[in-house]
Amino acid sequence: MTVQLARVSNPRGRWSRYLAPAVLAVLVAAVVGVVIEVPGGSGSHPGTGTVLHTTIRRLPPYWIVRAGDTLLHIAAKTGLSVNQLEALNPQADPNALVPGERLNLWRHPPVPRPPPPGPMFWTVRSGDSFGSIAAKTGINIITLEQLNPQLKATSLQPGDRVRLRR
């Protein structure tokens, strides 16, 4: 006595076998399309050269306006909307952009670094003393003596280097 199993056709199973990979392929293509279309810019200066598509693109903090630039042109180059540019730059007149004007592309652009506090050393010239160096540099004479324990105020020679700051 042999038992034969009859095949039961499952129309739903047959469709899902082909439908699942197709849906997965469409989903992957959509994700790749979104990643490539992330707004932003790259390159040495916005608006020059070709735009490289990467998964993460960063905008520079500022846009330097050039002759002929409009908010619509800048928006197209940066991926920001005109409304975003206007919100980030309330001081700018959208109808009269001036070449050289700097437009913010970030909500909180970085603060420029302060200039360095001046030279690190003073080279002693004939007739210089701690007092005259202090007067010329605006540094307290006691600070100069503390920064230069190896130098004696009474024996400064032309060519000696006096430290002015840490």
C-alpha positions as CSV (number, residue, x, y, z in Angstrom):
1,M,0.0,0.0,0.0
2,T,1.6,3.2,-1.1
3,V,0.4,6.7,-0.2
4,Q,0.6,9.4,-2.7
5,L,0.3,13.0,-1.7
6,A,-1.7,15.2,-3.9
7,R,-0.3,18.6,-4.6
8,V,-2.5,21.4,-3.4
9,S,-2.1,24.5,-5.4
10,N,-1.8,27.7,-3.4
11,P,-2.3,30.6,-5.7
12,R,-1.4,33.1,-3.0
13,G,2.0,31.4,-2.3
14,R,2.9,31.4,-5.9
15,W,2.4,35.2,-6.3
16,S,4.2,36.0,-3.1
17,R,7.3,34.1,-4.3
18,Y,7.6,36.6,-7.2
19,L,6.1,39.7,-5.6
20,A,8.4,39.8,-2.4
21,P,11.7,40.2,-4.4
22,A,10.1,42.9,-6.6
23,V,8.9,44.9,-3.7
24,L,12.3,44.6,-2.0
25,A,14.0,45.9,-5.2
26,V,11.7,48.9,-5.4
27,L,12.3,49.6,-1.7
28,V,16.1,49.5,-2.1
29,A,15.9,51.7,-5.2
30,A,13.8,54.3,-3.3
31,V,16.3,54.4,-0.4
32,V,19.2,54.9,-2.8
33,G,17.3,57.7,-4.6
34,V,16.7,59.5,-1.3
35,V,20.3,59.2,-0.1
36,I,21.6,60.5,-3.4
37,E,19.2,63.5,-3.4
38,V,20.1,64.8,0.1
39,P,20.3,68.6,-0.3
40,G,23.7,70.3,0.3
41,G,26.9,71.2,-1.5
42,S,30.4,70.3,-1.7
43,G,33.6,71.6,-3.3
44,S,36.0,74.4,-2.5
45,H,33.4,77.2,-3.0
46,P,29.7,76.8,-3.4
47,G,28.6,77.4,-6.9
48,T,31.8,76.3,-8.6
49,G,32.8,73.0,-10.1
50,T,30.7,69.8,-10.1
51,V,28.5,68.7,-7.3
52,L,29.6,65.3,-5.9
53,H,26.8,63.1,-4.6
54,T,27.7,61.4,-1.3
55,T,25.6,59.8,1.4
56,I,26.3,62.7,3.8
57,R,26.9,66.2,2.3
58,R,27.7,69.3,4.3
59,L,27.0,72.9,3.4
60,P,29.7,75.5,4.1
61,P,28.5,77.9,6.8
62,Y,28.4,80.9,4.4
63,W,27.7,81.7,0.8
64,I,29.7,84.6,-0.7
65,V,27.5,86.4,-3.2
66,R,28.9,86.8,-6.7
67,A,27.7,89.1,-9.4
68,G,24.5,87.8,-10.9
69,D,23.6,85.6,-7.9
70,T,19.9,85.5,-6.9
71,L,18.3,83.7,-3.9
72,L,16.8,81.3,-6.4
73,H,20.2,80.5,-7.9
74,I,21.8,80.1,-4.4
75,A,18.9,77.9,-3.3
76,A,19.4,75.6,-6.4
77,K,23.1,75.3,-5.7
78,T,22.8,74.7,-1.9
79,G,19.6,72.6,-1.8
80,L,18.0,75.0,0.6
81,S,14.7,76.7,-0.2
82,V,14.4,80.4,-0.9
83,N,12.3,80.7,2.3
84,Q,15.1,79.0,4.3
85,L,17.6,81.4,2.9
86,E,15.4,84.4,3.8
87,A,14.9,83.1,7.3
88,L,18.6,82.5,7.8
89,N,19.4,86.0,6.5
90,P,16.8,88.5,7.6
91,Q,19.2,91.4,7.1
92,A,19.7,90.6,3.4
93,D,17.5,92.3,0.8
94,P,16.5,89.5,-1.6
95,N,16.0,91.9,-4.4
96,A,19.4,93.6,-4.1
97,L,22.1,91.1,-3.3
98,V,25.5,92.7,-3.3
99,P,28.6,90.9,-4.6
100,G,30.9,90.1,-1.7
101,E,27.9,89.9,0.8
102,R,28.0,86.9,3.1
103,L,24.8,84.9,3.5
104,N,24.4,82.3,6.3
105,L,23.6,78.8,5.2
106,W,23.5,77.5,8.8
107,R,21.2,78.6,11.6
108,H,24.2,79.1,13.9
109,P,27.3,79.8,11.8
110,P,30.6,79.5,13.6
111,V,32.0,82.5,15.3
112,P,35.2,83.8,13.6
113,R,38.3,83.2,15.7
114,P,39.8,86.2,17.3
115,P,43.2,87.4,16.0
116,P,46.2,86.1,17.8
117,P,47.3,88.3,20.8
118,G,50.5,89.4,19.1
119,P,54.0,88.2,18.6
120,M,55.3,85.4,20.9
121,F,58.8,86.9,21.2
122,W,60.6,90.3,21.1
123,T,64.1,90.5,19.8
124,V,66.1,92.9,21.9
125,R,67.7,95.8,20.1
126,S,70.3,98.2,21.3
127,G,69.0,100.4,24.1
128,D,66.0,98.1,24.9
129,S,65.2,97.2,28.5
130,F,62.3,95.3,30.2
131,G,60.7,98.7,30.8
132,S,60.9,99.9,27.2
133,I,59.7,96.5,25.9
134,A,56.8,96.6,28.3
135,A,55.9,100.1,27.2
136,K,56.1,99.2,23.5
137,T,54.1,95.9,23.8
138,G,51.6,96.9,26.5
139,I,52.7,94.0,28.7
140,N,53.2,94.5,32.4
141,I,57.0,94.5,33.3
142,I,56.4,92.0,36.1
143,T,54.8,89.6,33.6
144,L,57.8,90.0,31.3
145,E,60.1,89.1,34.2
146,Q,58.0,86.1,35.2
147,L,57.9,84.8,31.5
148,N,61.7,85.3,31.2
149,P,63.4,84.0,34.4
150,Q,66.6,83.2,32.5
151,L,67.1,86.8,31.5
152,K,68.3,89.5,33.9
153,A,66.8,92.9,33.4
154,T,70.2,94.5,33.9
155,S,72.1,92.4,31.4
156,L,69.9,92.4,28.3
157,Q,71.9,92.2,25.1
158,P,70.9,92.9,21.5
159,G,69.7,89.7,19.9
160,D,68.3,88.3,23.1
161,R,64.7,86.9,22.7
162,V,62.2,88.0,25.3
163,R,59.0,85.9,25.6
164,L,55.9,88.0,25.5
165,R,53.2,85.4,26.2
166,R,52.7,81.8,27.0
